[in-house]
Structure formats: C-alpha cells, structure tokens
Amino acid sequence: MADIIYGATGINFAAHGNVGAMTSELLDEYEEGTFTPAGNNVTYSSTVGAYTKVARIVQCVWAYVCPSNSDGNAHNTSGFPFANAIADGCFGQGYATHERNNAKFFIQGQIVYAYTNGGAAIANSVFSGAAVRLGGTHIST
C-alpha cells in the first residue's frame, strides 16, 4: 500500500486514479459517541443513542419509550449530533421497530420525523406508551 499516504491530516488516497467529479481524496475524520434523543412536546424515558461518523457518513442507532399521552403534535425526535446534508431529508438506509404501526422515519437537519406510508405526519399519541428502536445512515453537512 505504498500509494496511500498517512499523515497528521488523515489518510490521503491522491496517488490513486480519479473518478468522475471527485471532490476529495482525503479521509480525515472518524468519531464515535453518544447522544440523547428528545421528544417534541413529550419527554421520552429509557433514551439511548449512539453514532459512528467516518468522513461525512453518519451511522446512528437510538431507542426510547414514549410516555402515555394524547398529544396531537407531530412525533419527531431531536438531539442528533450531525445535521443531514440533504435539504428535503432522508435516510440513505434505515430501519424502525415500533409495536403499534408501520411508520416511516426520515431525518431533516438534526430532527427525525415520523410519517405514514401516505406521507402524513404521525401524532405523538399514536406512539403513546410505545418502545421505539431506530437506526439509519445519512450524509452530514
């Protein structure tokens, strides 16, 4: 691997051929950590969140229990350590486990939103008393 240069700024792959509209050949960041998911107008319990960031790719997993409630506000979760670079929000890949409905989750900025398959926001009351476990990958800003 003489073509790879290791240095104080990261791992440089500049000796390899360029492809298309490449913008960087430097792998300059690796980070692992935890965060605390927070609810919108409800206080979660049993919260846990962890992430791994390699360059701009962020892999997150998190879980929480939503309190028993009748709140009609949209169910969303904040507290994520890195904002999503895609303006209209998405997960490159993701999964969700929820015992009450088939929700879709996506990240926009640093907030994860819950929606139905038809695209309507899901209220906090739908998640009343539910344990939610999620994970996904996105590109950070």
C-alpha positions, 0 to 999 in steps of 0.5 A: 500500500505504498500509494496511500499516504498517512499523515497528521491530516488523515489518510490521503488516497491522491496517488490513486486514479480519479473518478468522475467529479471527485471532490476529495481524496482525503479521509480525515475524520472518524468519531464515535459517541453518544447522544440523547434523543428528545421528544417534541412536546413529550419527554421520552424515558429509557433514551439511548443513542449512539453514532459512528461518523467516518468522513461525512457518513453518519451511522446512528442507532437510538431507542426510547419509550414514549410516555402515555399521552394524547398529544396531537403534535407531530412525533419527531425526535431531536438531539442528533449530533450531525445535521443531514446534508440533504435539504428535503431529508432522508435516510440513505438506509434505515430501519424502525421497530415500533409495536403499534404501526408501520411508520416511516422515519426520515431525518431533516437537519438534526430532527427525525420525523415520523410519517405514514406510508401516505406521507402524513405526519404521525401524532405523538399519541399514536406512539403513546406508551410505545418502545421505539428502536431506530437506526439509519445512515445519512450524509452530514453537512 
